[in-house]
Structures are given as C-alpha cells and as structure tokens.
Amino acid sequence: MPKLKTHKGTQRRFHITGSGKIMRAKGGKSHLRRNKAPRVKRLYDEMMEVHPSAKARLKRLLPYGLK
C-alpha cells in the first residue's frame, strides 16, 4: 500500500495530546483584539478540544496523527 499524505494545514492547526485528544486554538485571536477586555483576551490563549463530530474528518486529514 502507498503511504498516505498528511494535510499540512491541518497538521499546523491541531495538536494531539498524549491521551489522544485533538486540541485547537480559538479563532479570532489576531484581529481587532485591542478593544476586547483583558479577561476575554486571556481566553484566547487556551487550547480547546475539538468537537467529536469533527474527529472523523480530521482522521482522514491526519492519517498518522490519530490512533
């Protein structure tokens, strides 16, 4: 069987933890951030877990990342 290609954009945007969770960054963190409250800006620093419905699509894009 030929090797499967990893989608490089997906590889840069998602991080897989040791326990197998897929983590993502919040959107909207780089633009129009000046007029947001400091408490809201701190929320952008946290990584969020990907919704379970998106895992099937990510499994195809990251064939060797997910077990």
DSSP file (Angstrom, degrees, kcal/mol; ACC not computed):
  #  RESIDUE AA STRUCTURE BP1 BP2  ACC     N-H-->O    O-->H-N    N-H-->O    O-->H-N    TCO  KAPPA ALPHA  PHI   PSI    X-CA   Y-CA   Z-CA
    1    1 A M              0   0    0      0, 0.0     2,-0.1     0, 0.0     3,-0.1   0.000 360.0 360.0 360.0 140.9    0.0    0.0    0.0
    2    2 A P        -     0   0    0      0, 0.0     2,-0.1     0, 0.0     0, 0.0  -0.404 360.0 -98.4 -74.1 157.1    1.2    3.5   -0.7
    3    3 A K        -     0   0    0     -2,-0.1     2,-0.3     1,-0.1     0, 0.0  -0.455  36.6-120.9 -72.9 148.6    1.8    5.9    2.2
    4    4 A L        -     0   0    0     -2,-0.1     2,-0.3    -3,-0.1    60,-0.1  -0.676  24.1-121.0 -90.4 145.0   -1.0    8.4    2.9
    5    5 A K        -     0   0    0     -2,-0.3     2,-0.3    58,-0.1    -1,-0.0  -0.669  18.1-131.5 -88.9 140.2   -0.3   12.1    2.8
    6    6 A T        -     0   0    0     -2,-0.3     2,-0.7    56,-0.1    56,-0.2  -0.707  22.4-119.1 -85.2 137.1   -0.8   14.3    5.8
    7    7 A H     >  -     0   0    0     54,-2.7     4,-2.1    -2,-0.3     3,-0.3  -0.703  23.8-155.6 -77.4 113.1   -2.7   17.6    5.2
    8    8 A K  H  > S+     0   0    0     -2,-0.7     4,-1.7     1,-0.2    -1,-0.2   0.816  88.6  55.1 -67.6 -33.0   -0.1   20.2    6.2
    9    9 A G  H  > S+     0   0    0      1,-0.2     4,-1.3     2,-0.2    -1,-0.2   0.897 111.1  45.7 -65.2 -38.6   -2.6   22.9    7.1
   10   10 A T  H  > S+     0   0    0     -3,-0.3     4,-1.7     1,-0.2    -2,-0.2   0.879 108.2  57.3 -69.1 -38.2   -4.4   20.6    9.5
   11   11 A Q  H  < S+     0   0    0     -4,-2.1    -1,-0.2     1,-0.2    -2,-0.2   0.859 109.9  44.8 -61.5 -36.0   -1.1   19.5   10.9
   12   12 A R  H  < S+     0   0    0     -4,-1.7    -1,-0.2     1,-0.2    -2,-0.2   0.796 115.1  47.0 -78.3 -28.2   -0.2   23.1   11.8
   13   13 A R  H  < S+     0   0    0     -4,-1.3    12,-0.6    -5,-0.1     2,-0.3   0.693 107.8  55.3 -90.3 -19.4   -3.6   24.0   13.3
   14   14 A F  E  <  -A   24   0A   0     -4,-1.7     2,-0.4    10,-0.1    10,-0.2  -0.886  60.2-160.0-122.0 148.1   -4.2   21.0   15.5
   15   15 A H  E     -A   23   0A   0      8,-2.3     8,-3.4    -2,-0.3     2,-0.5  -0.984  10.6-146.3-126.6 134.9   -2.2   19.4   18.3
   16   16 A I  E     -A   22   0A   0     -2,-0.4     6,-0.2     6,-0.2     5,-0.0  -0.897  16.2-143.8-106.4 125.7   -2.7   15.9   19.6
   17   17 A T    >   -     0   0    0      4,-2.5     3,-1.2    -2,-0.5    -1,-0.0  -0.222  29.1-101.9 -79.5 172.3   -2.2   15.3   23.3
   18   18 A G  T 3  S+     0   0    0      1,-0.3    -1,-0.1     2,-0.1    -2,-0.0   0.805 123.2  53.9 -64.7 -30.2   -0.6   12.2   24.8
   19   19 A S  T 3  S-     0   0    0      2,-0.1    -1,-0.3     1,-0.0    -3,-0.0   0.505 123.7-103.3 -84.7  -2.8   -4.0   10.9   25.8
   20   20 A G  S <  S+     0   0    0     -3,-1.2     2,-0.2     1,-0.3    -2,-0.1   0.472  71.3 143.6  99.8   2.5   -5.2   11.2   22.2
   21   21 A K        -     0   0    0      1,-0.0    -4,-2.5    45,-0.0     2,-0.6  -0.505  47.0-132.9 -75.0 145.4   -7.3   14.4   22.5
   22   22 A I  E     -A   16   0A   0     -6,-0.2    28,-2.7    28,-0.2     2,-0.3  -0.891  25.4-164.6-100.1 120.9   -7.3   16.8   19.5
   23   23 A M  E     -AB  15  49A   0     -8,-3.4    -8,-2.3    -2,-0.6     2,-0.3  -0.801   7.3-175.1-109.0 148.2   -6.8   20.3   20.6
   24   24 A R  E     -AB  14  48A   0     24,-3.3    24,-3.4    -2,-0.3     2,-0.2  -0.936  24.5-114.4-136.3 159.0   -7.3   23.5   18.6
   25   25 A A  E     - B   0  47A   0    -12,-0.6    22,-0.1    -2,-0.3     2,-0.1  -0.586  39.5-101.0 -88.2 156.1   -6.8   27.2   19.1
   26   26 A K        -     0   0    0     20,-0.6     3,-0.4    18,-0.5     2,-0.1  -0.475  37.9-119.5 -73.6 148.5   -9.7   29.6   19.3
   27   27 A G  S    S+     0   0    0      1,-0.2    -1,-0.1    -2,-0.1     0, 0.0  -0.477  87.1  38.1 -84.1 159.9  -10.4   31.7   16.2
   28   28 A G  S    S+     0   0    0     -2,-0.1    -1,-0.2     1,-0.0    16,-0.1   0.753  71.9 127.1  77.8  25.9  -10.4   35.5   16.0
   29   29 A K        +     0   0    0     -3,-0.4    -2,-0.1     1,-0.1    15,-0.1   0.568  68.9  45.3 -93.9  -7.1   -7.3   36.0   18.2
   30   30 A S  S    S+     0   0    0      1,-0.1     2,-0.4     2,-0.1     3,-0.3   0.658 100.9  64.8-108.5 -16.8   -5.2   38.1   16.0
   31   31 A H  S    S-     0   0    0      1,-0.2    -1,-0.1     2,-0.1     0, 0.0  -0.903 108.9  -1.6-119.3 137.0   -7.6   40.7   14.6
   32   32 A L  S    S+     0   0    0     -2,-0.4    -1,-0.2     1,-0.1     3,-0.1   0.882  81.3 136.8  57.9  43.6   -9.5   43.5   16.4
   33   33 A R    >   +     0   0    0     -3,-0.3     3,-1.5     1,-0.2    -1,-0.1   0.653  48.1  78.5 -93.1 -16.6   -8.1   42.4   19.8
   34   34 A R  T 3  S+     0   0    0      1,-0.3    -1,-0.2     0, 0.0    -2,-0.0   0.865  93.4  48.9 -61.6 -37.9   -7.3   45.9   21.1
   35   35 A N  T 3  S+     0   0    0     -3,-0.1     2,-0.3     2,-0.0    -1,-0.3   0.118  91.7  99.0 -95.7  23.6  -10.9   46.7   22.0
   36   36 A K  S <  S-     0   0    0     -3,-1.5    -3,-0.0     1,-0.1    -4,-0.0  -0.795  81.5-102.0-103.8 153.5  -11.5   43.5   23.9
   37   37 A A     >  -     0   0    0     -2,-0.3     4,-2.3     1,-0.1     3,-0.4  -0.355  28.7-116.6 -69.6 151.2  -11.3   43.2   27.7
   38   38 A P  H  > S+     0   0    0      0, 0.0     4,-1.9     0, 0.0     5,-0.1   0.851 116.1  56.3 -57.9 -34.5   -8.2   41.6   29.2
   39   39 A R  H  > S+     0   0    0      1,-0.2     4,-0.9     2,-0.2    -2,-0.0   0.893 108.8  46.4 -64.3 -39.0  -10.3   38.8   30.6
   40   40 A V  H  > S+     0   0    0     -3,-0.4     4,-0.7     1,-0.2     3,-0.4   0.886 109.5  54.6 -70.1 -38.8  -11.6   38.0   27.1
   41   41 A K  H >< S+     0   0    0     -4,-2.3     3,-0.9     1,-0.2     4,-0.4   0.861 102.6  56.9 -64.2 -34.7   -8.1   38.2   25.6
   42   42 A R  H >< S+     0   0    0     -4,-1.9     3,-1.3     1,-0.2     4,-0.4   0.822  97.1  63.4 -65.4 -29.9   -6.8   35.6   28.1
   43   43 A L  H >< S+     0   0    0     -4,-0.9     3,-0.8    -3,-0.4    -1,-0.2   0.778  92.9  63.7 -65.7 -25.0   -9.4   33.2   26.9
   44   44 A Y  T << S+     0   0    0     -3,-0.9   -18,-0.5    -4,-0.7    -1,-0.3   0.700  91.6  65.5 -71.6 -18.0   -7.8   33.2   23.5
   45   45 A D  T <  S+     0   0    0     -3,-1.3    -1,-0.2    -4,-0.4     2,-0.2   0.715  85.5  88.7 -77.2 -19.3   -4.6   31.7   25.0
   46   46 A E  S <  S-     0   0    0     -3,-0.8   -20,-0.6    -4,-0.4     2,-0.3  -0.505  74.6-130.5 -82.5 146.4   -6.3   28.4   25.9
   47   47 A M  E     -B   25   0A   0     -2,-0.2     2,-0.3   -22,-0.1   -22,-0.2  -0.743  22.5-149.2 -90.5 144.1   -6.5   25.4   23.6
   48   48 A M  E     -B   24   0A   0    -24,-3.4   -24,-3.3    -2,-0.3     2,-0.2  -0.833  17.8-109.9-113.7 151.9   -9.9   23.9   23.2
   49   49 A E  E     -B   23   0A   0     -2,-0.3   -26,-0.2   -26,-0.2     2,-0.1  -0.578  39.0-109.1 -78.6 142.9  -10.8   20.3   22.5
   50   50 A V        -     0   0    0    -28,-2.7   -28,-0.2    -2,-0.2    -1,-0.1  -0.421  37.7-101.0 -70.8 144.3  -12.2   19.6   19.0
   51   51 A H    >   -     0   0    0      1,-0.1     3,-1.9    -2,-0.1     4,-0.4  -0.400  29.6-120.7 -64.6 140.6  -15.9   18.7   18.8
   52   52 A P  G >  S+     0   0    0      0, 0.0     3,-1.0     0, 0.0     4,-0.4   0.775 109.3  64.2 -57.2 -27.0  -16.4   14.9   18.4
   53   53 A S  G 3  S+     0   0    0      1,-0.2     4,-0.3     2,-0.1     3,-0.3   0.740 100.4  52.2 -70.5 -19.8  -18.3   15.4   15.2
   54   54 A A  G <> S+     0   0    0     -3,-1.9     4,-2.0     1,-0.2    -1,-0.2   0.535  86.3  85.4 -90.3  -7.1  -15.1   16.8   13.5
   55   55 A K  H <> S+     0   0    0     -3,-1.0     4,-1.9    -4,-0.4    -1,-0.2   0.848  84.1  55.6 -66.7 -34.0  -12.9   13.8   14.5
   56   56 A A  H  > S+     0   0    0     -4,-0.4     4,-1.0    -3,-0.3    -1,-0.2   0.905 109.9  46.0 -65.3 -40.0  -13.8   11.7   11.5
   57   57 A R  H  > S+     0   0    0     -4,-0.3     4,-1.5     1,-0.2     3,-0.4   0.900 112.7  50.2 -68.1 -40.3  -12.8   14.4    9.1
   58   58 A L  H  X S+     0   0    0     -4,-2.0     4,-2.6     1,-0.2    -1,-0.2   0.814 102.2  62.0 -68.6 -28.9   -9.6   15.0   11.0
   59   59 A K  H  < S+     0   0    0     -4,-1.9    -1,-0.2     1,-0.2    -2,-0.2   0.859 106.0  46.2 -64.4 -33.6   -8.8   11.3   11.0
   60   60 A R  H  < S+     0   0    0     -4,-1.0    -1,-0.2    -3,-0.4    -2,-0.2   0.849 115.1  46.0 -75.1 -34.6   -8.7   11.5    7.2
   61   61 A L  H  < S+     0   0    0     -4,-1.5   -54,-2.7     1,-0.3    -2,-0.2   0.796 121.3  37.3 -79.8 -28.4   -6.6   14.6    7.1
   62   62 A L    >X  +     0   0    0     -4,-2.6     4,-1.1   -56,-0.2     3,-0.6  -0.693  69.8 168.4-119.6  76.9   -4.1   13.3    9.7
   63   63 A P  T 34 S+     0   0    0      0, 0.0    -1,-0.1     0, 0.0    -2,-0.1   0.800  80.0  33.0 -65.2 -28.7   -3.8    9.6    8.9
   64   64 A Y  T 34 S+     0   0    0      1,-0.1    -5,-0.1   -60,-0.1    -2,-0.0   0.463 107.3  69.6-106.2  -2.4   -0.8    9.0   11.2
   65   65 A G  T <4 S+     0   0    0     -3,-0.6     2,-0.4    -6,-0.1    -1,-0.1   0.826  93.2  57.4 -83.3 -32.5   -1.6   11.5   14.0
   66   66 A L     <        0   0    0     -4,-1.1    -1,-0.0    -7,-0.2   -45,-0.0  -0.810 360.0 360.0-105.7 139.1   -4.6    9.8   15.4
   67   67 A K              0   0    0     -2,-0.4    -1,-0.1   -47,-0.1    -3,-0.0   0.417 360.0 360.0 -99.9 360.0   -4.6    6.3   16.8
